[in-house]
Amino acid sequence: MSNIFGAARKILVILITRGKAAQDFLGARWISYWLHCLPLSWRRSAALWLVSLSPHYFFKIEANRGLNKMEFLDAEFRRNLDSRQAIASGILMKYLRFSDTLLDYGCGPGWLARAVSPYVNQVCACDISEGVIECAKVLNGAPNIQYLVVPASGKLPLRDACVDIVYSFAVIQHVTDEVFDEILGTFYHLLRDGGTALCHIVVDQPTWKSEAESRSDATLHGKLLWHLGLYCFSRSKEDVVKRIIVAGFSKPEVFLIREIANILGDDIEDQHLFVFRKLDGSA
């Protein structure tokens, strides 16, 4: 019975905090308004609490059992930051220059944007959730980070060919093929000729459902997950490569993440990184 009440509570929280889009967790209009109304001294605690309401960021794990609420929030904040710093140093640093402008696509509360910001000129970090972006400004702000909300049109308020590097982690598995293609189109328009894209993508995972399998799941549980946007897809490597090339990029290099970086305690180490470029003269 407690499991049923726990699941119902999670669904209610998602419904109250979600915006209009399926993946727009913490996108409800009241969230950013409420955060702005709070005294400055309260905003960090409030932002941590809000982030904990999303299904994506904070988790009860063995290391944080027995902690009180604030200790739990701080511990999960630090775990996320340490994980993103490992991604920055183990994966991204070899591609970065101090003169670069970066696009962090699907930045969430901004841990990775914060981790890379000391090593580049500017980071443009975006997410579809207005509430998550407001939390990112509070929790992970820096003078050279510009946080942006992705509008419903998908077109960011940035000029074409304005970024040197675009990266995206823990995003593509949560979007449909149609949205994935739109994201690749955004990368193409915003990257300079010769610019590099780095995408963490889940491929060929037999225990994960494909988009088609998730769509066709006629069970109550499957329908509820689809309606709430709580889906994660695996794709075939061949399909991802094809989509990247069709979008106008070079054939990607594909790396198993644990073979190129030591990202302990993060499930991405058994997943893949796709690295591809916008070809010179292709704009």
C-alpha positions as CSV (number, residue, x, y, z in Angstrom):
1,M,0.0,0.0,0.0
2,S,2.8,2.4,0.8
3,N,4.3,1.8,-2.7
4,I,0.9,2.8,-4.2
5,F,0.7,6.0,-2.2
6,G,4.4,6.8,-3.0
7,A,3.8,6.4,-6.7
8,A,0.6,8.5,-6.5
9,R,2.5,11.2,-4.7
10,K,5.2,11.2,-7.4
11,I,2.6,11.5,-10.2
12,L,0.8,14.3,-8.4
13,V,4.1,16.2,-7.9
14,I,4.9,15.8,-11.6
15,L,1.5,17.1,-12.7
16,I,1.7,20.1,-10.4
17,T,5.2,21.1,-11.4
18,R,5.2,20.2,-15.1
19,G,4.9,22.6,-17.9
20,K,3.0,22.1,-21.2
21,A,5.6,19.9,-22.9
22,A,6.0,16.2,-22.1
23,Q,9.6,16.6,-20.8
24,D,9.1,20.0,-19.3
25,F,9.6,19.0,-15.7
26,L,9.5,22.0,-13.3
27,G,8.2,24.1,-16.2
28,A,5.0,25.2,-14.3
29,R,4.7,29.0,-14.4
30,W,4.4,29.3,-10.6
31,I,7.9,27.9,-10.0
32,S,10.0,30.7,-11.4
33,Y,7.6,33.3,-10.0
34,W,7.7,31.8,-6.5
35,L,11.5,31.5,-6.6
36,H,11.9,35.2,-7.6
37,C,9.6,36.3,-4.8
38,L,11.7,34.7,-2.1
39,P,14.4,36.6,-0.2
40,L,17.9,36.0,-1.6
41,S,19.0,34.2,1.5
42,W,16.3,31.5,0.9
43,R,16.7,30.9,-2.8
44,R,19.5,28.3,-2.7
45,S,17.5,26.1,-0.3
46,A,14.3,26.6,-2.3
47,A,16.1,25.8,-5.6
48,L,17.5,22.6,-4.2
49,W,14.1,21.6,-3.0
50,L,12.6,22.3,-6.4
51,V,15.3,20.3,-8.2
52,S,14.5,17.4,-5.9
53,L,10.9,17.4,-7.2
54,S,12.1,16.5,-10.7
55,P,12.4,12.8,-11.6
56,H,15.9,13.3,-13.1
57,Y,18.4,14.7,-10.6
58,F,18.2,13.7,-6.9
59,F,18.0,10.1,-5.8
60,K,17.9,8.1,-2.5
61,I,21.1,6.0,-2.6
62,E,23.1,4.1,0.0
63,A,25.5,7.0,0.5
64,N,22.8,9.4,1.6
65,R,20.6,7.2,3.7
66,G,19.9,8.5,7.2
67,L,20.5,12.2,6.2
68,N,17.9,14.8,7.1
69,K,16.3,16.7,4.3
70,M,18.8,19.6,3.9
71,E,21.8,17.2,4.3
72,F,20.2,15.0,1.6
73,L,19.8,18.0,-0.8
74,D,23.4,19.2,-0.2
75,A,24.8,15.6,-0.7
76,E,22.9,15.1,-3.9
77,F,23.9,18.6,-5.1
78,R,27.6,17.7,-4.5
79,R,27.2,14.2,-6.1
80,N,25.8,15.8,-9.3
81,L,28.5,18.4,-9.3
82,D,31.3,15.9,-8.8
83,S,29.8,13.7,-11.6
84,R,29.7,16.7,-14.1
85,Q,33.2,17.8,-13.1
86,A,34.4,14.2,-14.0
87,I,32.7,14.5,-17.4
88,A,34.2,17.9,-17.9
89,S,37.8,16.8,-17.1
90,G,37.6,13.3,-18.5
91,I,35.7,14.0,-21.8
92,L,35.2,17.6,-22.7
93,M,38.5,19.2,-21.7
94,K,40.4,17.7,-24.7
95,Y,38.1,19.5,-27.1
96,L,38.0,23.0,-25.4
97,R,39.9,26.2,-25.9
98,F,39.8,29.3,-23.7
99,S,38.5,31.3,-26.7
100,D,35.5,29.0,-27.3
101,T,31.8,29.7,-27.0
102,L,30.0,26.6,-25.9
103,L,26.4,25.5,-26.1
104,D,25.2,23.2,-23.3
105,Y,22.0,21.7,-24.7
106,G,19.7,20.3,-22.0
107,C,21.7,21.8,-19.2
108,G,19.3,21.0,-16.4
109,P,20.3,22.8,-13.2
110,G,23.6,23.7,-14.7
111,W,26.3,21.5,-13.1
112,L,28.1,20.7,-16.3
113,A,27.9,24.3,-17.5
114,R,29.5,25.4,-14.2
115,A,32.2,22.7,-14.4
116,V,33.4,23.8,-17.9
117,S,32.9,27.6,-17.5
118,P,36.4,28.3,-16.1
119,Y,38.0,26.9,-19.2
120,V,36.2,28.7,-22.0
121,N,35.1,32.2,-23.0
122,Q,31.4,31.8,-22.7
123,V,28.8,29.0,-22.1
124,C,25.3,29.3,-23.4
125,A,23.3,26.7,-21.4
126,C,19.7,25.9,-22.3
127,D,16.8,23.8,-21.2
128,I,13.1,23.5,-22.1
129,S,12.1,24.0,-18.4
130,E,11.8,27.6,-17.2
131,G,11.9,26.4,-13.6
132,V,15.0,24.4,-14.0
133,I,16.8,27.3,-15.7
134,E,15.8,29.6,-12.8
135,C,17.2,27.0,-10.4
136,A,20.4,26.8,-12.5
137,K,20.9,30.6,-12.1
138,V,20.7,30.3,-8.4
139,L,22.7,27.1,-7.9
140,N,25.3,27.2,-10.7
141,G,25.6,30.8,-11.9
142,A,28.9,32.2,-13.2
143,P,29.8,35.5,-14.9
144,N,30.4,33.8,-18.3
145,I,27.3,31.5,-18.3
146,Q,24.1,32.6,-20.1
147,Y,21.1,30.5,-19.2
148,L,18.4,30.3,-21.8
149,V,14.9,28.7,-22.0
150,V,14.4,26.7,-25.2
151,P,11.1,28.1,-26.6
152,A,8.3,25.9,-28.0
153,S,9.6,26.7,-31.5
154,G,13.0,25.2,-30.6
155,K,14.7,28.3,-32.0
156,L,17.1,29.7,-29.4
157,P,17.7,33.5,-29.3
158,L,21.2,33.1,-30.7
159,R,22.6,34.0,-34.1
160,D,23.5,31.3,-36.5
161,A,27.1,30.0,-36.5
162,C,27.9,31.6,-33.1
163,V,29.3,28.6,-31.1
164,D,32.4,26.5,-31.4
165,I,31.4,23.5,-29.4
166,V,28.0,22.0,-28.6
167,Y,27.5,19.2,-26.2
168,S,24.5,17.3,-24.7
169,F,24.5,14.7,-22.0
170,A,21.6,12.7,-20.6
171,V,19.2,14.4,-23.0
172,I,18.7,12.4,-26.3
173,Q,17.4,9.3,-24.6
174,H,14.5,11.3,-23.3
175,V,13.3,12.6,-26.7
176,T,11.5,11.2,-29.7
177,D,13.2,10.7,-33.1
178,E,11.4,13.8,-34.4
179,V,12.7,16.0,-31.6
180,F,16.2,14.4,-32.0
181,D,16.2,15.5,-35.6
182,E,15.1,19.0,-34.6
183,I,17.9,19.2,-32.0
184,L,20.5,18.2,-34.7
185,G,19.1,20.9,-36.8
186,T,19.6,23.4,-34.0
187,F,23.2,22.2,-33.6
188,Y,23.8,22.7,-37.3
189,H,22.6,26.2,-37.4
190,L,24.4,27.4,-34.3
191,L,27.8,25.7,-34.9
192,R,30.5,27.5,-36.8
193,D,31.9,25.7,-39.8
194,G,34.3,23.1,-38.4
195,G,32.6,23.3,-35.0
196,T,32.3,20.1,-33.0
197,A,29.3,18.4,-31.4
198,L,29.6,15.9,-28.6
199,C,26.4,13.9,-27.9
200,H,25.9,11.3,-25.2
201,I,23.5,8.8,-26.7
202,V,22.2,5.4,-25.5
203,V,22.5,2.9,-28.3
204,D,22.0,-0.9,-28.6
205,Q,20.9,-1.4,-25.0
206,P,18.8,-4.6,-25.0
207,T,17.2,-3.8,-21.6
208,W,16.0,-0.4,-22.8
209,K,12.8,0.1,-24.9
210,S,12.9,1.7,-28.3
211,E,10.6,4.6,-29.1
212,A,8.3,2.3,-31.1
213,E,8.1,-0.2,-28.2
214,S,7.2,2.6,-25.8
215,R,4.6,4.1,-28.1
216,S,2.9,0.7,-28.6
217,D,2.8,-0.2,-24.9
218,A,-0.9,-0.5,-24.3
219,T,-0.7,-1.3,-20.6
220,L,-1.9,1.3,-18.0
221,H,1.7,1.7,-16.8
222,G,3.0,2.2,-20.3
223,K,0.3,4.7,-21.2
224,L,0.9,6.6,-18.0
225,L,4.7,6.8,-18.5
226,W,4.2,8.1,-22.1
227,H,1.6,10.7,-21.0
228,L,3.9,12.0,-18.2
229,G,7.0,12.0,-20.5
230,L,8.8,9.5,-18.3
231,Y,10.4,7.5,-21.1
232,C,14.0,6.6,-22.0
233,F,14.8,5.2,-25.4
234,S,17.7,3.2,-26.7
235,R,18.5,3.6,-30.4
236,S,20.5,1.6,-32.9
237,K,24.0,2.9,-33.6
238,E,23.4,2.7,-37.3
239,D,20.3,4.8,-37.1
240,V,22.0,7.5,-35.0
241,V,24.9,7.7,-37.4
242,K,22.5,8.0,-40.4
243,R,20.6,10.9,-38.7
244,I,23.7,12.8,-37.9
245,I,25.0,12.5,-41.5
246,V,21.6,13.5,-42.9
247,A,21.6,16.6,-40.7
248,G,24.7,17.8,-42.5
249,F,27.5,16.6,-40.2
250,S,30.6,14.5,-40.7
251,K,30.4,10.7,-40.0
252,P,30.6,10.6,-36.2
253,E,33.3,8.9,-34.1
254,V,31.7,6.7,-31.6
255,F,33.3,5.9,-28.2
256,L,32.2,3.7,-25.3
257,I,32.5,6.2,-22.5
258,R,34.2,3.9,-19.9
259,E,37.0,3.4,-22.5
260,I,37.8,7.1,-22.7
261,A,37.0,8.4,-19.2
262,N,36.7,7.3,-15.6
263,I,33.2,8.5,-14.6
264,L,32.6,6.5,-11.5
265,G,29.1,6.2,-10.0
266,D,27.4,7.4,-13.2
267,D,25.5,5.1,-15.5
268,I,26.8,6.8,-18.6
269,E,30.1,4.9,-18.4
270,D,28.5,2.0,-20.2
271,Q,26.9,4.2,-22.8
272,H,28.3,6.0,-25.9
273,L,29.6,9.4,-27.0
274,F,29.1,10.5,-30.6
275,V,31.6,13.2,-31.8
276,F,31.0,14.9,-35.1
277,R,31.7,18.1,-36.9
278,K,29.9,20.7,-39.1
279,L,31.9,20.4,-42.3
280,D,33.8,23.5,-43.5
281,G,31.8,25.3,-46.2
282,S,28.6,23.4,-45.6
283,A,26.6,26.3,-44.1
